[in-house]
Amino acid sequence: MKNKFKTILTSCLILISMITMNAQQQQKMEHTALLIIDVQNDYFPGGKMTLEKSVQAAENTRRILEYFRNNHLPVIHIQHISTNDGAVFFIPGTDGAKINHLVLPEKDEKVIVKHFPNSFRETDLLDYLQSKNIKNLVITGMMTDVCVESTTRAAFDFGFTNIIIGDATATGNRELNGEVIKAEEVQRSFLAGISALGNLYARVINTDELLK
């Protein structure tokens, strides 16, 4: 009888602990949304603009997406469709412009189509976030130094507090004055820049830090 009582008591304590942890996690992520920027097929091997470590970044984004879904937190997918003359990737109607299968939106998740690097420009992103009382953004996606950076800086100007998941973003090699700047260096430099001055525009962490 005593052993049975101990078992029941232990089970109750575990259940209470789980409920408490879940409530604490929900409070920590209150008014927070996940922003997934341009995780689209052209950035992956075989695409028109393959990025360094795009698969790894997408896998980490998938883990974060699952966390947000499991905790019933808002998710916004950003999809870039190129409309400018001379565009070579994200062409309307192509497979490369589709959101990658690793992070495909579910039917109740917001999808915003943009035509500029800044996800707020000529979209309803700001109105949507304000309608949901979102104050904090967890940002993932591609490319780190273009759409991720421009969106993050704009979000700061609109008053949002930002976290960029560094290992859930990716970019490619760049060229400056005839010199190739490796993707790894571009990635580190832009993440360092956007988190400078005491994380002014964004705090940069990795996937495991967010999910622990």
NUVEXPA-875359 format. One record per residue: residue in one letter; x, y, z of N, C-alpha, C in turn. Coordinates in steps of 0.02 Angstrom, whole numbers, padded with zeros to 5 digits, always signed. Atoms other than C-alpha are relative to their C-alpha. Layout:
NUVEXPA-875359
AXYZXYZXYZ
...
***
This chain:
NUVEXPA-875359
M+00041-00060+00000+00000+00000+00000+00043+00063+00000
K-00045-00058-00005+00141+00118+00047+00036+00011-00067
N-00034-00005+00065+00233+00081-00116-00047+00028-00054
K+00049-00025+00048+00074+00112-00215-00011+00075+00009
F+00008-00071-00015+00052+00279-00128+00060+00040-00026
K-00061-00034+00024+00233+00326-00167+00000+00007-00076
T+00003-00001+00073+00208+00282-00350-00048+00054-00025
I+00050-00051+00019+00051+00389-00362+00026+00070+00014
L-00027-00066-00019+00135+00533-00271+00055+00022-00049
T-00054-00017+00048+00288+00524-00386-00029+00020-00067
S+00031-00016+00064+00177+00523-00540-00032+00069+00001
C+00032-00066-00006+00081+00674-00477+00052+00056-00001
L-00053-00050-00002+00242+00769-00441+00030+00011-00069
I-00026-00005+00068+00308+00730-00615-00048+00039-00045
L+00051-00034+00040+00144+00789-00693-00002+00075+00016
I+00000-00070-00021+00145+00950-00591+00062+00036-00027
S-00062-00029+00025+00326+00980-00640-00004+00014-00075
M+00007-00009+00072+00286+00956-00825-00046+00058-00016
I+00047-00055+00011+00137+01074-00815+00033+00067+00015
T-00034-00061-00019+00242+01204-00726+00052+00021-00051
M-00051-00015+00051+00384+01191-00852-00032+00026-00064
N+00034-00022+00060+00262+01209-00996-00027+00071+00007
A+00026-00067-00012+00182+01362-00917+00056+00051+00000
Q-00058-00045+00000+00353+01440-00888+00025+00013-00071
Q-00023-00007+00069+00402+01406-01069-00048+00044-00040
Q+00050-00041+00034+00240+01482-01132+00008+00074+00018
Q-00010-00069-00023+00271+01637-01026+00063+00030-00031
K-00063-00024+00029+00450+01651-01091-00010+00020-00073
M+00009-00012+00071+00387+01648-01271-00063+00041-00014
E+00060-00040+00009+00236+01760-01242+00013+00058-00049
H-00005-00054+00049+00206+01885-01384+00058-00010-00049
T-00057+00016+00044+00338+01795-01489-00024-00041-00060
A+00016+00037+00062+00325+01734-01669+00064-00022-00033
L-00055+00025+00040+00439+01632-01780-00007+00027-00071
L-00002-00025+00068+00488+01714-01944+00049-00042-00041
I-00042+00042+00043+00554+01594-02078+00005+00035-00067
I-00009-00042+00059+00628+01694-02221+00031-00040-00058
D-00026+00023+00065+00647+01624-02398+00036-00068+00002
V-00029+00067+00002+00686+01442-02361-00032-00036-00060
Q+00030+00021+00063+00652+01400-02543+00049-00042-00042
N-00039+00052+00034+00714+01267-02663+00061+00025-00037
D-00057-00025+00038+00830+01376-02767+00063+00008+00042
Y-00058-00007-00044+00944+01394-02616+00033-00066+00018
F-00024+00067-00019+00972+01206-02602+00038-00031-00059
P-00037+00033+00053+01087+01089-02700-00045-00016-00060
G+00039+00010+00061+01026+01083-02880-00042+00061-00018
G+00038-00060+00013+00942+01253-02866+00040+00051-00038
K-00032-00052+00040+00983+01413-02959+00049+00043+00040
M-00043-00042-00042+01071+01495-02810+00017-00038+00064
T-00016+00043-00057+01141+01360-02698+00042+00037+00052
L-00036-00032-00054+01199+01423-02529+00041-00050+00040
E-00042+00041-00044+01332+01358-02411-00041-00021+00061
K+00033+00027-00059+01256+01245-02277-00075+00015+00002
S+00072-00013+00002+01078+01278-02335-00041-00057+00031
V+00036+00057-00028+01022+01102-02289+00004+00000+00076
Q-00010-00002-00072+01096+01115-02115-00043+00055+00031
A+00041-00055-00026+01012+01284-02089-00074-00017-00002
A+00071+00019+00006+00846+01216-02150-00019-00054+00051
E+00014+00052-00051+00858+01064-02035-00008+00032+00068
N+00007-00036-00064+00885+01180-01887-00064+00041+00002
T+00063-00036+00004+00741+01288-01945-00059-00047+00011
R+00053+00050-00010+00633+01132-01952-00009-00017+00074
R+00003+00015-00071+00676+01092-01771-00035+00056+00039
I+00030-00058-00033+00628+01267-01717-00074+00004-00018
L+00069+00000+00022+00469+01259-01820-00041-00051+00039
E+00035+00052-00038+00419+01097-01733-00013+00024+00072
Y+00008-00026-00068+00447+01180-01564-00057+00051+00003
F+00053-00050+00000+00336+01327-01609-00068-00033-00011
R+00063+00034+00012+00201+01211-01676-00023-00038+00063
N+00018+00039-00059+00206+01099-01523-00023+00043+00058
N+00019-00046-00053+00188+01251-01410-00053+00050-00022
H+00056-00040+00026+00050+01329-01517+00019+00075-00003
L-00025-00068+00007+00154+01484-01552-00004+00021-00074
P+00009-00022+00070+00131+01592-01709+00061-00008-00044
V-00052+00011+00050+00232+01554-01865-00018+00040-00063
I+00009-00036+00063+00254+01665-02018+00053-00023-00050
H-00045+00020+00054+00330+01599-02180+00005+00058-00050
I-00011-00051+00051+00407+01726-02299+00024-00035-00064
Q-00018+00029+00065+00417+01677-02483+00016+00056-00049
H-00019-00051+00048+00514+01783-02607-00016-00024-00071
I+00013+00012+00071+00450+01790-02785+00032+00058-00039
S-00038-00052+00037+00565+01883-02906-00043+00029-00056
T+00037-00034+00053+00479+02012-03015+00043+00051-00037
N-00045-00049+00031+00629+02119-03061+00030-00027-00065
D-00032+00020+00063+00705+02116-03236+00068-00031+00013
G-00065+00031-00006+00853+02000-03250+00007-00049+00057
A-00003+00048-00056+00810+01892-03100+00015-00070-00026
V-00019+00067+00023+00885+01718-03111-00023-00055+00047
F+00027+00051-00046+00806+01630-02962-00063+00027+00033
F+00066-00015-00028+00639+01625-02870-00047+00028-00054
I+00042-00022+00056+00555+01647-03039-00072-00025+00011
P+00070+00021-00011+00364+01643-03028-00017-00064-00037
G+00023+00062+00031+00290+01472-03061+00051-00055-00004
T-00052+00052+00004+00454+01376-03045+00004-00039+00065
D-00009+00042-00059+00495+01235-02926+00049+00034+00048
G-00049-00033-00042+00642+01338-02863-00029+00053+00045
A+00032-00052-00040+00525+01471-02797-00042-00028+00057
K+00042+00030-00052+00429+01347-02690+00037-00006+00067
I-00028+00009-00067+00456+01336-02502+00023-00073+00006
N-00029+00066-00005+00568+01188-02463-00041-00047+00044
H+00042+00050-00035+00487+01028-02400+00015-00005+00074
L-00019+00006-00071+00581+01036-02234-00041+00048+00044
V+00036-00050-00040+00479+01188-02179-00066+00019-00032
L+00063-00016+00034+00319+01178-02281-00052+00026+00049
P+00051-00028-00044+00182+01286-02206-00059-00047+00010
E+00063+00034-00012+00032+01206-02125-00057+00049-00016
K+00055-00041+00026-00140+01270-02175-00018+00059+00044
D+00018-00055-00044-00161+01380-02022+00058+00049+00012
E-00058-00043-00009+00011+01463-02038+00002+00054-00054
K-00001-00058+00045+00031+01635-02116+00057-00006-00050
V-00051-00004+00053+00124+01645-02282-00004+00069-00032
I-00004-00067+00028+00181+01815-02344+00047-00002-00060
V-00041-00004+00061+00245+01840-02522+00030+00070-00004
K-00034-00065+00006+00374+01978-02544+00037+00002-00067
H-00037-00010+00062+00467+02052-02692+00064+00040+00012
F-00059-00038-00018+00604+02146-02599+00035-00036+00058
P-00035+00032-00056+00738+02092-02473-00033+00010+00068
N+00033-00016-00063+00650+02179-02328-00071-00029+00000
S+00065+00034-00001+00501+02070-02282-00058+00046+00018
F+00053-00048-00017+00404+02222-02221-00021+00043-00059
R+00012-00047+00055+00415+02317-02385-00057-00025-00045
E+00058+00014+00043+00248+02319-02478-00031-00068+00014
T+00035+00061-00022+00181+02171-02377-00044+00018+00060
D+00041-00012-00059+00057+02153-02235+00031-00028+00064
L-00034+00030-00057+00188+02084-02115-00010+00042+00063
L+00006-00042-00059+00184+02232-01996-00071-00001+00028
D+00070+00001-00023-00005+02238-01989-00018-00067+00032
Y+00015+00066-00027-00013+02051-01959+00030-00009+00070
L-00033+00007-00066+00113+02054-01816-00035+00043+00053
Q+00034-00043-00048+00025+02200-01734-00069-00027+00018
S+00066+00028-00013-00144+02114-01751+00003-00059+00048
K-00010+00058-00045-00073+01964-01656+00036+00021+00064
N-00034-00026-00059+00008+02076-01524+00069-00030+00008
I-00068+00027-00001+00180+02009-01571+00049+00057+00015
K-00050-00050-00018+00324+02104-01491+00071-00026-00011
N-00066+00031+00006+00468+01980-01513+00001-00047-00059
L-00007+00043+00058+00532+01890-01667+00060-00046+00008
V-00054+00048+00008+00635+01732-01683+00008-00008-00075
I-00010-00005+00073+00712+01746-01856+00048-00053-00025
T-00042+00049+00034+00780+01608-01967-00005+00012-00075
G+00009-00003+00072+00809+01591-02153+00061+00020-00040
M-00051-00009+00051+00910+01646-02303-00015+00062-00043
M-00071+00004-00015+01013+01741-02356+00016+00045+00059
T-00016-00035-00062+01093+01800-02195+00014+00074-00011
D-00024-00068+00010+01170+01958-02267-00046+00041-00045
V+00045-00038+00044+01024+02008-02379-00069+00004+00033
C+00069-00004-00024+00844+01966-02333-00006-00006+00076
V+00002+00007-00073+00877+01910-02154+00022+00065+00033
E-00025-00061-00030+00980+02063-02115-00047+00059-00010
S+00042-00058+00013+00867+02191-02199-00066-00005+00038
T+00062+00009-00037+00712+02117-02118+00011+00013+00074
T-00014-00009-00071+00793+02115-01946+00009+00073+00017
R-00011-00072-00013+00849+02296-01957-00066+00038-00004
A+00066-00032+00005+00675+02348-02014-00043-00016+00061
A+00039+00020-00059+00596+02249-01872+00021+00040+00062
F-00025-00042-00056+00706+02342-01747-00029+00070-00005
D+00027-00067+00009+00650+02508-01821-00074+00004+00016
F+00071+00002-00016+00469+02454-01797-00012-00017+00074
G+00007+00010-00072+00504+02417-01613-00001-00071+00024
F-00001+00070-00020+00520+02228-01613+00068-00018+00033
T-00061+00029-00029+00646+02134-01505+00015-00064-00039
N-00016+00053+00048+00738+02011-01616+00053-00050+00026
I-00050+00053-00009+00830+01846-01597+00011-00032-00068
I-00018+00037+00061+00921+01775-01748+00031-00067+00021
I-00030+00065-00013+00958+01589-01744+00056-00010-00051
G-00056-00002+00046+01131+01592-01820+00009-00062-00042
D-00010+00062+00037+01143+01409-01868-00063-00022-00037
A+00060+00011+00041+00969+01418-01946-00004+00053-00055
T-00005-00047+00056+01028+01547-02073+00058-00022-00045
A-00053+00021+00047+01139+01529-02226+00010+00054-00053
T-00015-00046+00055+01223+01628-02364+00049-00033-00048
G-00048+00027+00049+01345+01607-02509+00061+00044-00004
N-00060-00040+00011+01512+01672-02568-00020+00068-00030
R+00011-00066+00028+01522+01857-02611+00065+00023-00035
E-00059-00027+00033+01640+01958-02720+00005+00074+00014
L-00012-00071-00012+01718+02126-02677+00066+00020-00032
N-00060-00024+00036+01840+02216-02793+00041-00058-00029
G-00033+00057+00031+01879+02053-02881+00023-00054+00047
E-00020+00050-00050+01910+01958-02719-00061-00038+00024
V+00055+00041-00025+01800+01812-02667+00002-00002+00076
I+00008+00003-00072+01738+01825-02489-00040-00064+00015
K+00031+00064-00013+01696+01651-02425-00064+00007+00041
A+00065-00002-00033+01521+01615-02364+00006+00000+00076
E-00009+00005-00073+01582+01570-02190+00019+00068+00030
E-00021-00066-00024+01666+01739-02171-00057+00051-00005
V+00059-00044+00008+01513+01831-02238-00050-00013+00056
Q+00048+00020-00052+01402+01735-02118+00020+00028+00068
R-00024-00021-00065+01508+01772-01965+00000+00076+00006
S-00005-00073-00002+01535+01955-02010-00068+00033+00007
F+00066-00032-00003+01352+01996-02038-00035-00016+00065
L+00030+00015-00066+01294+01905-01881+00034+00040+00055
A-00036-00041-00049+01430+01995-01783-00024+00073-00004
G+00020-00069+00009+01377+02162-01857-00070+00014+00026
I+00069-00013-00020+01192+02144-01824-00011-00009+00075
S+00005+00008-00073+01222+02092-01643+00048+00046+00037
A-00047-00046-00032+01349+02230-01610-00036+00050+00046
L+00026-00051-00046+01327+02367-01479-00052-00029+00048
G+00045+00030-00050+01249+02252-01351-00063-00029-00029
N+00057+00030+00034+01135+02158-01471-00053+00052-00020
L+00045-00056+00016+01062+02320-01536-00057-00022-00046
Y+00052+00020+00048+00970+02248-01686-00027-00070+00014
A+00022+00068-00014+00963+02067-01631+00050-00036+00044
R-00044+00047-00035+01032+01938-01512+00009-00061-00044
V-00014+00058+00042+01115+01795-01604+00015-00060+00044
I-00011+00062-00037+01102+01620-01530-00004-00058-00049
N+00007+00058+00044+01103+01443-01598-00064-00039+00018
T+00061+00038-00008+00963+01316-01612-00006-00034+00067
D+00001+00034-00064+01010+01216-01458-00013+00047+00058
E+00012-00049-00053+01012+01373-01351-00074+00017+00005
L+00071-00016-00001+00834+01415-01402-00042-00057+00027
L+00043+00057-00016+00767+01240-01376+00014-00031+00068
K-00017+00032-00066+00851+01197-01210-00051+00016+00053
***
